[in-house]
Amino acid sequence: MKRIHVALKQNSYDIVIGSGTLASLASQLKKIGAGNNTIVITNPLIRKTWGKQLSDLLNRGGFTTTFLVVADTEKSKSMH
């Protein structure tokens, strides 16, 4: 797995890329002290392709999962 740190003035975060990242997501969330409720913001195609597997993995890890599906457009990438 490759970890890329996104350094911001506030709320910096890491992006993890690589094989097996989905399977280890619940343990990674626990490791950083995340709460038990997750919200996944995604587009319809990704939700259809990966949603059930992601939800099942998170549920088995003790998380509840809610999906917020947004249109796959540039406009939907902004909150303005």
N, CA, C and O atoms as a printed pandas DataFrame, in Angstrom:
     atom_number atom_name residue_name chain_id  residue_number  x_coord  y_coord  z_coord
0              1         N          MET        A               1    0.829   -1.184    0.000
1              2        CA          MET        A               1    0.000    0.000    0.000
2              3         C          MET        A               1    0.872    1.245    0.000
3              4         O          MET        A               1    1.935    1.284    0.618
4              5         N          LYS        A               2    0.401    2.246   -0.699
5              6        CA          LYS        A               2    1.112    3.516   -0.748
6              7         C          LYS        A               2    0.262    4.554   -0.017
7              8         O          LYS        A               2   -0.951    4.620   -0.217
8              9         N          ARG        A               3    0.886    5.345    0.812
9             10        CA          ARG        A               3    0.192    6.386    1.576
10            11         C          ARG        A               3    0.668    7.749    1.089
11            12         O          ARG        A               3    1.867    8.024    1.049
12            13         N          ILE        A               4   -0.288    8.597    0.718
13            14        CA          ILE        A               4    0.015    9.956    0.282
14            15         C          ILE        A               4   -0.588   10.911    1.301
15            16         O          ILE        A               4   -1.789   10.865    1.565
16            17         N          HIS        A               5    0.237   11.769    1.868
17            18        CA          HIS        A               5   -0.236   12.728    2.857
18            19         C          HIS        A               5   -0.632   14.027    2.158
19            20         O          HIS        A               5    0.153   14.608    1.408
20            21         N          VAL        A               6   -1.850   14.466    2.413
21            22        CA          VAL        A               6   -2.330   15.736    1.873
22            23         C          VAL        A               6   -2.230   16.748    3.013
23            24         O          VAL        A               6   -3.039   16.750    3.941
24            25         N          ALA        A               7   -1.208   17.611    2.915
25            26        CA          ALA        A               7   -0.929   18.572    3.974
26            27         C          ALA        A               7   -1.712   19.862    3.733
27            28         O          ALA        A               7   -1.503   20.559    2.740
28            29         N          LEU        A               8   -2.602   20.156    4.648
29            30        CA          LEU        A               8   -3.402   21.371    4.589
30            31         C          LEU        A               8   -3.152   22.183    5.853
31            32         O          LEU        A               8   -2.610   21.660    6.827
32            33         N          LYS        A               9   -3.535   23.434    5.848
33            34        CA          LYS        A               9   -3.390   24.244    7.057
34            35         C          LYS        A               9   -4.222   23.649    8.188
35            36         O          LYS        A               9   -3.798   23.641    9.344
36            37         N          GLN        A              10   -5.394   23.157    7.850
37            38        CA          GLN        A              10   -6.276   22.489    8.801
38            39         C          GLN        A              10   -6.795   21.212    8.160
39            40         O          GLN        A              10   -6.983   21.147    6.945
40            41         N          ASN        A              11   -7.022   20.212    8.977
41            42        CA          ASN        A              11   -7.641   18.962    8.525
42            43         C          ASN        A              11   -6.842   18.221    7.464
43            44         O          ASN        A              11   -7.410   17.759    6.474
44            45         N          SER        A              12   -5.546   18.103    7.656
45            46        CA          SER        A              12   -4.729   17.285    6.754
46            47         C          SER        A              12   -5.209   15.836    6.818
47            48         O          SER        A              12   -5.824   15.424    7.801
48            49         N          TYR        A              13   -4.928   15.077    5.780
49            50        CA          TYR        A              13   -5.369   13.690    5.752
50            51         C          TYR        A              13   -4.464   12.867    4.854
51            52         O          TYR        A              13   -3.675   13.408    4.079
52            53         N          ASP        A              14   -4.588   11.544    4.969
53            54        CA          ASP        A              14   -3.838   10.615    4.141
54            55         C          ASP        A              14   -4.765    9.942    3.142
55            56         O          ASP        A              14   -5.941    9.709    3.421
56            57         N          ILE        A              15   -4.221    9.637    1.984
57            58        CA          ILE        A              15   -4.890    8.817    0.980
58            59         C          ILE        A              15   -4.084    7.531    0.883
59            60         O          ILE        A              15   -2.865    7.562    0.720
60            61         N          VAL        A              16   -4.774    6.400    0.986
61            62        CA          VAL        A              16   -4.105    5.106    0.905
62            63         C          VAL        A              16   -4.503    4.442   -0.404
63            64         O          VAL        A              16   -5.687    4.296   -0.707
64            65         N          ILE        A              17   -3.497    4.043   -1.175
65            66        CA          ILE        A              17   -3.719    3.450   -2.496
66            67         C          ILE        A              17   -3.021    2.090   -2.532
67            68         O          ILE        A              17   -1.891    1.952   -2.066
68            69         N          GLY        A              18   -3.697    1.101   -3.083
69            70        CA          GLY        A              18   -3.022   -0.172   -3.264
70            71         C          GLY        A              18   -3.952   -1.356   -3.155
71            72         O          GLY        A              18   -5.120   -1.222   -2.790
72            73         N          SER        A              19   -3.423   -2.502   -3.473
73            74        CA          SER        A              19   -4.158   -3.755   -3.401
74            75         C          SER        A              19   -4.454   -4.093   -1.942
75            76         O          SER        A              19   -3.572   -4.008   -1.088
76            77         N          GLY        A              20   -5.695   -4.474   -1.663
77            78        CA          GLY        A              20   -6.062   -4.873   -0.308
78            79         C          GLY        A              20   -6.534   -3.742    0.578
79            80         O          GLY        A              20   -6.861   -3.974    1.742
80            81         N          THR        A              21   -6.581   -2.518    0.060
81            82        CA          THR        A              21   -6.983   -1.393    0.907
82            83         C          THR        A              21   -8.441   -1.497    1.348
83            84         O          THR        A              21   -8.770   -1.131    2.476
84            85         N          LEU        A              22   -9.301   -1.982    0.490
85            86        CA          LEU        A              22  -10.706   -2.108    0.852
86            87         C          LEU        A              22  -10.893   -3.125    1.978
87            88         O          LEU        A              22  -11.642   -2.881    2.924
88            89         N          ALA        A              23  -10.218   -4.247    1.873
89            90        CA          ALA        A              23  -10.345   -5.296    2.882
90            91         C          ALA        A              23   -9.850   -4.861    4.254
91            92         O          ALA        A              23  -10.322   -5.368    5.272
92            93         N          SER        A              24   -8.913   -3.934    4.292
93            94        CA          SER        A              24   -8.360   -3.497    5.581
94            95         C          SER        A              24   -8.951   -2.177    6.061
95            96         O          SER        A              24   -8.473   -1.611    7.045
96            97         N          LEU        A              25   -9.982   -1.677    5.383
97            98        CA          LEU        A              25  -10.517   -0.363    5.709
98            99         C          LEU        A              25  -11.039   -0.280    7.143
99           100         O          LEU        A              25  -10.730    0.682    7.846
100          101         N          ALA        A              26  -11.817   -1.255    7.590
101          102        CA          ALA        A              26  -12.364   -1.207    8.950
102          103         C          ALA        A              26  -11.253   -1.153    9.986
103          104         O          ALA        A              26  -11.332   -0.369   10.933
104          105         N          SER        A              27  -10.232   -1.963    9.826
105          106        CA          SER        A              27   -9.134   -1.948   10.809
106          107         C          SER        A              27   -8.369   -0.633   10.744
107          108         O          SER        A              27   -7.913   -0.138   11.774
108          109         N          GLN        A              28   -8.221   -0.066    9.567
109          110        CA          GLN        A              28   -7.536    1.226    9.441
110          111         C          GLN        A              28   -8.346    2.338   10.115
111          112         O          GLN        A              28   -7.776    3.212   10.769
112          113         N          LEU        A              29   -9.670    2.306    9.956
113          114        CA          LEU        A              29  -10.517    3.304   10.603
114          115         C          LEU        A              29  -10.443    3.190   12.125
115          116         O          LEU        A              29  -10.391    4.201   12.825
116          117         N          LYS        A              30  -10.440    1.966   12.629
117          118        CA          LYS        A              30  -10.304    1.761   14.078
118          119         C          LYS        A              30   -8.954    2.260   14.571
119          120         O          LYS        A              30   -8.851    2.846   15.649
120          121         N          LYS        A              31   -7.930    2.022   13.775
121          122        CA          LYS        A              31   -6.569    2.417   14.140
122          123         C          LYS        A              31   -6.449    3.929   14.333
123          124         O          LYS        A              31   -5.692    4.388   15.189
124          125         N          ILE        A              32   -7.191    4.701   13.542
125          126        CA          ILE        A              32   -7.109    6.160   13.668
126          127         C          ILE        A              32   -8.162    6.711   14.629
127          128         O          ILE        A              32   -8.272    7.925   14.802
128          129         N          GLY        A              33   -8.930    5.823   15.251
129          130        CA          GLY        A              33   -9.900    6.264   16.247
130          131         C          GLY        A              33  -11.194    6.819   15.679
131          132         O          GLY        A              33  -11.851    7.641   16.317
132          133         N          ALA        A              34  -11.564    6.379   14.490
133          134        CA          ALA        A              34  -12.814    6.847   13.880
134          135         C          ALA        A              34  -14.009    6.329   14.668
135          136         O          ALA        A              34  -13.927    5.284   15.314
136          137         N          GLY        A              35  -15.106    7.052   14.614
137          138        CA          GLY        A              35  -16.344    6.602   15.262
138          139         C          GLY        A              35  -16.920    5.407   14.536
139          140         O          GLY        A              35  -16.344    4.932   13.558
140          141         N          ASN        A              36  -18.056    4.919   15.009
141          142        CA          ASN        A              36  -18.654    3.707   14.440
142          143         C          ASN        A              36  -19.602    3.963   13.278
143          144         O          ASN        A              36  -20.073    3.016   12.649
144          145         N          ASN        A              37  -19.888    5.217   12.986
145          146        CA          ASN        A              37  -20.789    5.556   11.887
146          147         C          ASN        A              37  -19.978    6.083   10.716
147          148         O          ASN        A              37  -19.136    6.966   10.881
148          149         N          THR        A              38  -20.234    5.539    9.533
149          150        CA          THR        A              38  -19.513    5.994    8.350
150          151         C          THR        A              38  -20.495    6.546    7.321
151          152         O          THR        A              38  -21.614    6.051    7.179
152          153         N          ILE        A              39  -20.060    7.569    6.614
153          154        CA          ILE        A              39  -20.799    8.102    5.478
154          155         C          ILE        A              39  -19.866    8.026    4.279
155          156         O          ILE        A              39  -18.766    8.578    4.297
156          157         N          VAL        A              40  -20.310    7.346    3.254
157          158        CA          VAL        A              40  -19.528    7.192    2.046
158          159         C          VAL        A              40  -20.149    8.090    0.978
159          160         O          VAL        A              40  -21.298    7.891    0.584
160          161         N          ILE        A              41  -19.390    9.071    0.515
161          162        CA          ILE        A              41  -19.854    9.961   -0.548
162          163         C          ILE        A              41  -19.295    9.420   -1.855
163          164         O          ILE        A              41  -18.081    9.296   -2.016
164          165         N          THR        A              42  -20.178    9.103   -2.781
165          166        CA          THR        A              42  -19.763    8.420   -3.999
166          167         C          THR        A              42  -20.697    8.775   -5.154
167          168         O          THR        A              42  -21.687    9.485   -4.979
168          169         N          ASN        A              43  -20.360    8.266   -6.329
169          170        CA          ASN        A              43  -21.243    8.450   -7.481
170          171         C          ASN        A              43  -22.009    7.148   -7.744
171          172         O          ASN        A              43  -21.662    6.111   -7.178
172          173         N          PRO        A              44  -23.033    7.183   -8.583
173          174        CA          PRO        A              44  -23.865    5.991   -8.797
174          175         C          PRO        A              44  -23.100    4.758   -9.280
175          176         O          PRO        A              44  -23.385    3.650   -8.824
176          177         N          LEU        A              45  -22.141    4.920  -10.188
177          178        CA          LEU        A              45  -21.414    3.764  -10.714
178          179         C          LEU        A              45  -20.552    3.097   -9.638
179          180         O          LEU        A              45  -20.552    1.873   -9.511
180          181         N          ILE        A              46  -19.828    3.892   -8.876
181          182        CA          ILE        A              46  -18.989    3.325   -7.811
182          183         C          ILE        A              46  -19.859    2.671   -6.746
183          184         O          ILE        A              46  -19.512    1.611   -6.225
184          185         N          ARG        A              47  -20.981    3.291   -6.422
185          186        CA          ARG        A              47  -21.922    2.711   -5.442
186          187         C          ARG        A              47  -22.411    1.351   -5.927
187          188         O          ARG        A              47  -22.443    0.385   -5.165
188          189         N          LYS        A              48  -22.789    1.285   -7.198
189          190        CA          LYS        A              48  -23.288    0.027   -7.767
190          191         C          LYS        A              48  -22.191   -1.040   -7.800
191          192         O          LYS        A              48  -22.456   -2.210   -7.521
192          193         N          THR        A              49  -20.972   -0.646   -8.137
193          194        CA          THR        A              49  -19.872   -1.598   -8.302
194          195         C          THR        A              49  -19.305   -2.071   -6.965
195          196         O          THR        A              49  -19.057   -3.265   -6.793
196          197         N          TRP        A              50  -19.098   -1.167   -6.028
197          198        CA          TRP        A              50  -18.382   -1.487   -4.788
198          199         C          TRP        A              50  -19.202   -1.332   -3.514
199          200         O          TRP        A              50  -18.747   -1.729   -2.442
200          201         N          GLY        A              51  -20.397   -0.765   -3.608
201          202        CA          GLY        A              51  -21.178   -0.437   -2.419
202          203         C          GLY        A              51  -21.473   -1.597   -1.490
203          204         O          GLY        A              51  -21.247   -1.485   -0.285
204          205         N          LYS        A              52  -21.970   -2.700   -2.010
205          206        CA          LYS        A              52  -22.317   -3.840   -1.154
206          207         C          LYS        A              52  -21.082   -4.407   -0.481
207          208         O          LYS        A              52  -21.098   -4.680    0.720
208          209         N          GLN        A              53  -20.015   -4.585   -1.240
209          210        CA          GLN        A              53  -18.791   -5.129   -0.648
210          211         C          GLN        A              53  -18.261   -4.200    0.440
211          212         O          GLN        A              53  -17.867   -4.663    1.510
212          213         N          LEU        A              54  -18.251   -2.910    0.178
213          214        CA          LEU        A              54  -17.774   -1.948    1.161
214          215         C          LEU        A              54  -18.646   -1.954    2.406
215          216         O          LEU        A              54  -18.135   -1.987    3.526
216          217         N          SER        A              55  -19.946   -1.924    2.215
217          218        CA          SER        A              55  -20.874   -1.935    3.342
218          219         C          SER        A              55  -20.716   -3.207    4.177
219          220         O          SER        A              55  -20.673   -3.141    5.405
220          221         N          ASP        A              56  -20.630   -4.350    3.522
221          222        CA          ASP        A              56  -20.456   -5.628    4.234
222          223         C          ASP        A              56  -19.160   -5.630    5.045
223          224         O          ASP        A              56  -19.154   -6.053    6.201
224          225         N          LEU        A              57  -18.064   -5.161    4.447
225          226        CA          LEU        A              57  -16.778   -5.133    5.157
226          227         C          LEU        A              57  -16.825   -4.206    6.373
227          228         O          LEU        A              57  -16.330   -4.553    7.445
228          229         N          LEU        A              58  -17.412   -3.049    6.200
229          230        CA          LEU        A              58  -17.509   -2.110    7.312
230          231         C          LEU        A              58  -18.445   -2.629    8.394
231          232         O          LEU        A              58  -18.151   -2.488    9.581
232          233         N          ASN        A              59  -19.560   -3.225    8.006
233          234        CA          ASN        A              59  -20.488   -3.779    8.993
234          235         C          ASN        A              59  -19.837   -4.896    9.805
235          236         O          ASN        A              59  -20.008   -4.958   11.022
236          237         N          ARG        A              60  -19.107   -5.763    9.149
237          238        CA          ARG        A              60  -18.396   -6.834    9.865
238          239         C          ARG        A              60  -17.352   -6.262   10.813
239          240         O          ARG        A              60  -17.018   -6.882   11.823
240          241         N          GLY        A              61  -16.837   -5.083   10.490
241          242        CA          GLY        A              61  -15.855   -4.430   11.352
242          243         C          GLY        A              61  -16.478   -3.609   12.464
243          244         O          GLY        A              61  -15.764   -2.964   13.230
244          245         N          GLY        A              62  -17.815   -3.624   12.564
245          246        CA          GLY        A              62  -18.495   -2.914   13.644
246          247         C          GLY        A              62  -18.970   -1.513   13.295
247          248         O          GLY        A              62  -19.323   -0.737   14.184
248          249         N          PHE        A              63  -18.982   -1.184   12.017
249          250        CA          PHE        A              63  -19.403    0.145   11.574
250          251         C          PHE        A              63  -20.787    0.087   10.936
251          252         O          PHE        A              63  -21.159   -0.917   10.328
252          253         N          THR        A              64  -21.543    1.171   11.081
253          254        CA          THR        A              64  -22.754    1.340   10.290
254          255         C          THR        A              64  -22.375    2.202    9.095
255          256         O          THR        A              64  -21.508    3.069    9.196
256          257         N          THR        A              65  -23.021    1.962    7.976
257          258        CA          THR        A              65  -22.633    2.648    6.743
258          259         C          THR        A              65  -23.844    3.298    6.083
259          260         O          THR        A              65  -24.879    2.661    5.885
260          261         N          THR        A              66  -23.697    4.558    5.753
261          262        CA          THR        A              66  -24.698    5.294    4.996
262          263         C          THR        A              66  -24.031    5.801    3.730
263          264         O          THR        A              66  -22.912    6.312    3.773
264          265         N          PHE        A              67  -24.718    5.662    2.600
265          266        CA          PHE        A              67  -24.195    6.152    1.329
266          267         C          PHE        A              67  -24.898    7.443    0.942
267          268         O          PHE        A              67  -26.123    7.544    1.013
268          269         N          LEU        A              68  -24.119    8.412    0.539
269          270        CA          LEU        A              68  -24.627    9.644   -0.044
270          271         C          LEU        A              68  -24.174    9.621   -1.492
271          272         O          LEU        A              68  -22.996    9.815   -1.789
272          273         N          VAL        A              69  -25.123    9.381   -2.390
273          274        CA          VAL        A              69  -24.803    9.248   -3.811
274          275         C          VAL        A              69  -25.042   10.595   -4.495
275          276         O          VAL        A              69  -26.136   11.155   -4.434
276          277         N          VAL        A              70  -23.998   11.096   -5.143
277          278        CA          VAL        A              70  -24.080   12.374   -5.851
278          279         C          VAL        A              70  -23.832   12.134   -7.335
279          280         O          VAL        A              70  -23.205   11.149   -7.726
280          281         N          ALA        A              71  -24.330   13.039   -8.137
281          282        CA          ALA        A              71  -24.159   12.921   -9.587
282          283         C          ALA        A              71  -22.677   12.936   -9.953
283          284         O          ALA        A              71  -21.857   13.530   -9.253
284          285         N          ASP        A              72  -22.359   12.292  -11.031
285          286        CA          ASP        A              72  -20.975   12.212  -11.510
286          287         C          ASP        A              72  -20.696   13.402  -12.437
287          288         O          ASP        A              72  -20.482   13.236  -13.637
288          289         N          THR        A              73  -20.706   14.602  -11.849
289          290        CA          THR        A              73  -20.486   15.820  -12.627
290          291         C          THR        A              73  -19.537   16.740  -11.871
291          292         O          THR        A              73  -19.361   16.596  -10.661
292          293         N          GLU        A              74  -18.941   17.661  -12.563
293          294        CA          GLU        A              74  -18.056   18.645  -11.933
294          295         C          GLU        A              74  -18.831   19.492  -10.930
295          296         O          GLU        A              74  -18.311   19.819   -9.863
296          297         N          LYS        A              75  -20.058   19.845  -11.258
297          298        CA          LYS        A              75  -20.881   20.668  -10.376
298          299         C          LYS        A              75  -21.104   19.995   -9.027
299          300         O          LYS        A              75  -21.145   20.675   -8.002
300          301         N          SER        A              76  -21.247   18.683   -9.010
301          302        CA          SER        A              76  -21.515   17.989   -7.749
302          303         C          SER        A              76  -20.291   17.884   -6.849
303          304         O          SER        A              76  -20.407   17.468   -5.696
304          305         N          LYS        A              77  -19.120   18.255   -7.359
305          306        CA          LYS        A              77  -17.902   18.198   -6.561
306          307         C          LYS        A              77  -17.710   19.430   -5.683
307          308         O          LYS        A              77  -16.735   19.520   -4.937
308          309         N          SER        A              78  -18.626   20.366   -5.772
309          310        CA          SER        A              78  -18.508   21.608   -5.014
310          311         C          SER        A              78  -19.733   21.781   -4.119
311          312         O          SER        A              78  -20.843   21.396   -4.488
312          313         N          MET        A              79  -19.522   22.357   -2.956
313          314        CA          MET        A              79  -20.630   22.638   -2.053
314          315         C          MET        A              79  -21.136   24.061   -2.239
315          316         O          MET        A              79  -21.991   24.514   -1.478
316          317         N          HIS        A              80  -20.628   24.764   -3.226
317          318        CA          HIS        A              80  -21.041   26.157   -3.451
318          319         C          HIS        A              80  -22.172   26.233   -4.435
319          320         O          HIS        A              80  -22.648   27.325   -4.745
